[in-house]
């Protein structure tokens, strides 16, 4: 069994037994996939007591948790983790059964070819990205009208991909003749972004890359998060947020 859900932002209580009762039939060979903004690798000072408690809680669940990264992750900490191979692609093992599916990979999951590419451009930075120690931080933290982030503490440039990651994605898709079953991303292609955001979200290097992929790739389903909505866009593309849906 494979279930998917959207952004959790460090709050994974939706996966408790009361809300997600289907887990009683699941084993570690079944999966819950979080489509970015997992938010449990976040604290810039290292793994916090809060993170440890909930990551251990998640690891003790009967299923295996898989996540792609969003823009609201501590990318420095993710990048510092050892890289392992799992089901044909690269992962970071946050816990034995909590795995980060890295960018540009093609995994074989329950007989399905699954292409993953996390990341997104932050849109909650209207008032800027401040440096640590900036005197405005304390003052702006009390002003709910201010949308800002702090470099290396709540915002990381690695929210957007490197050229190497994008090229690795192309190479891995070439190996499967540009044909997969599913695509898992946090943001989505430029054309779909324009459609669902009514122009509020602009293009960037990642949405343009995903547009390139969308135009060349043969796929059955494309699942993404980021937009905080649960909506089937068309017959192929599905945006998830709070719902937990079985997808196979």
C-alpha positions in Angstrom: 0.0 0.0 0.0 1.1 3.5 -0.8 -0.5 6.6 0.8 0.4 10.3 0.1 -0.1 13.5 1.9 1.1 17.1 1.5 3.1 19.6 3.6 3.4 18.7 7.2 5.6 21.6 8.4 6.9 19.7 11.4 3.4 18.7 12.6 2.9 15.0 11.8 0.1 14.3 14.2 -2.2 13.7 11.2 -0.4 10.3 11.0 -1.7 9.2 14.4 -3.9 6.1 14.7 -7.1 8.0 15.1 -6.7 10.2 12.0 -5.0 7.6 9.9 -6.7 4.4 11.0 -5.6 2.5 7.8 -2.2 2.1 9.3 -3.4 -0.9 11.4 -3.3 -3.0 8.2 0.2 -1.7 7.1 3.7 -3.0 7.5 7.2 -1.6 6.9 6.8 -2.7 3.3 4.0 -0.1 2.9 4.6 3.6 2.5 3.4 7.0 3.4 4.9 9.7 1.1 5.0 13.3 2.2 5.3 15.7 -0.7 7.7 18.2 0.7 7.9 20.7 3.6 8.3 17.7 5.9 9.7 20.2 8.5 11.2 17.6 10.8 14.8 18.3 9.8 14.7 22.0 10.6 16.4 23.3 13.7 19.6 25.1 12.6 21.4 24.1 15.8 20.9 20.4 15.1 18.3 17.8 15.9 16.1 19.2 18.7 14.4 17.3 21.4 11.1 18.0 19.6 12.4 16.6 16.4 13.9 13.6 18.1 10.7 12.7 19.8 8.5 12.9 16.7 11.1 11.3 14.3 11.3 8.4 16.8 7.5 8.3 17.0 7.3 8.1 13.2 10.0 5.5 13.0 8.0 3.3 15.4 5.0 3.4 13.1 4.1 0.2 11.2 4.7 1.8 7.8 7.8 3.4 6.2 7.8 7.2 5.7 9.2 8.7 2.6 9.5 12.4 1.9 10.8 14.7 -0.7 12.2 18.1 0.4 10.3 21.3 0.1 11.5 24.9 0.5 10.9 24.7 4.3 13.6 22.2 5.2 17.1 22.7 6.7 18.9 21.9 3.5 22.3 22.2 5.2 21.4 19.4 7.5 20.0 17.2 4.8 23.1 17.8 2.6 25.3 16.8 5.5 23.7 13.3 5.8 25.2 10.2 4.4 23.8 9.2 1.0 22.5 5.6 0.7 20.9 3.7 -2.2 17.4 2.5 -1.8 15.2 0.9 -4.4 17.4 2.2 -7.3 17.8 5.8 -6.1 19.6 7.9 -3.6 18.2 8.6 -0.2 19.1 10.2 3.2 18.1 7.9 6.1 16.8 10.3 8.8 15.7 7.2 10.7 15.8 3.5 9.6 12.2 3.9 8.3 12.1 7.6 7.6 13.8 8.3 4.3 14.4 11.5 2.3 14.0 10.7 -1.5 16.7 12.9 -3.1 16.3 15.1 -6.2 16.5 13.7 -9.7 16.1 10.0 -8.7 14.1 7.2 -10.3 12.9 4.7 -7.7 11.2 1.3 -8.1 8.5 1.3 -5.5 6.0 -1.6 -5.5 6.8 -2.1 -9.2 6.3 1.5 -10.1 8.9 3.8 -11.6 8.8 7.0 -9.5 10.7 10.2 -10.4 11.4 12.5 -7.5 12.5 16.1 -7.5 12.1 18.2 -4.3 12.6 21.9 -3.6 10.7 25.1 -4.4 11.1 28.8 -4.2 9.9 30.4 -1.0 7.0 32.9 -1.3 6.8 34.0 2.3 9.8 36.4 2.0 8.2 39.6 0.8 10.1 41.6 3.4 13.4 40.0 2.6 15.9 37.4 3.8 17.8 38.8 6.8 21.2 37.8 8.1 21.5 36.2 11.6 21.8 38.9 14.2 20.0 41.6 12.2 18.3 43.9 14.8 15.1 43.8 12.8 14.5 40.1 13.5 13.3 40.6 17.1 11.1 43.5 16.2 9.6 41.9 13.1 8.9 38.6 14.9 6.2 40.5 16.8 4.7 42.0 13.6 2.5 39.4 11.9 2.4 41.6 8.8 6.1 41.0 8.1 7.0 38.1 5.8 10.7 37.4 6.2 13.2 34.6 6.8 16.6 34.4 8.3 19.5 33.0 6.3 20.7 29.7 7.6 18.1 29.6 10.4 14.7 29.6 8.5 15.8 29.9 4.9 18.4 28.1 2.8 19.5 28.9 -0.8 19.5 25.1 -1.5 15.7 25.3 -1.6 16.3 25.6 -5.3 18.3 22.9 -7.2 21.9 22.9 -8.5 22.7 22.4 -12.1 24.2 19.0 -11.1 20.9 17.9 -9.6 18.9 18.9 -12.6 21.4 17.2 -15.0 21.3 14.0 -12.8 17.5 14.0 -13.2 17.8 14.2 -17.0 20.4 11.4 -17.0 18.3 9.1 -14.8 15.2 9.8 -17.0 17.2 9.0 -20.0 18.0 5.6 -18.5 14.3 4.8 -18.4 13.6 6.2 -21.8 11.8 9.2 -20.4 8.9 7.1 -19.2 7.8 6.6 -15.5 4.6 5.9 -13.7 4.7 8.7 -11.2 6.3 12.1 -10.6 6.7 13.4 -7.1 7.6 17.1 -6.6 7.0 19.8 -4.1 6.3 22.7 -6.5 5.2 21.9 -10.1 5.8 23.0 -13.7 5.5 26.6 -14.7 2.3 26.0 -16.7 0.5 24.2 -13.9 1.7 26.7 -11.4 0.3 29.6 -13.4 -3.0 27.7 -13.8 -3.6 27.0 -10.1 -2.1 30.2 -8.6 -3.8 32.5 -11.0 -0.5 34.2 -11.6 0.4 34.8 -7.9 3.4 32.5 -8.1 5.9 33.3 -10.8 8.3 31.2 -12.8 11.7 30.2 -11.4 14.6 27.9 -12.3 12.8 24.9 -10.8 9.3 25.4 -12.3 11.0 25.9 -15.7 13.0 22.7 -15.2 9.8 20.9 -14.3 8.1 22.4 -17.3 10.9 20.9 -19.5 10.4 17.5 -17.8 6.6 17.7 -18.2 6.9 18.4 -21.9 9.3 15.5 -22.6 8.3 12.8 -20.1 5.6 10.2 -20.4 4.0 9.7 -17.0 0.7 8.5 -15.5 0.4 10.7 -12.4 2.1 13.8 -11.1 1.7 14.4 -7.4 2.8 17.7 -5.7 2.3 19.9 -2.7 3.4 23.4 -1.8 0.1 25.2 -2.7 -1.8 24.2 0.4 -4.8 22.7 -1.4 -6.2 19.3 -1.9 -7.3 19.3 -5.5 -7.2 17.1 -8.6 -6.0 19.5 -11.3 -6.6 17.2 -14.3 -6.5 13.5 -15.1 -2.8 13.4 -14.5 -1.9 16.0 -11.9 -2.9 16.1 -8.2 -2.1 18.6 -5.5 -2.2 17.4 -1.9 -2.1 19.2 1.4 -3.9 17.8 4.5 -5.6 14.8 3.0 -4.0 11.4 3.3 -5.0 9.4 0.2 -4.2 5.9 -1.0 -2.8 6.0 -4.5 -2.3 2.4 -5.4 
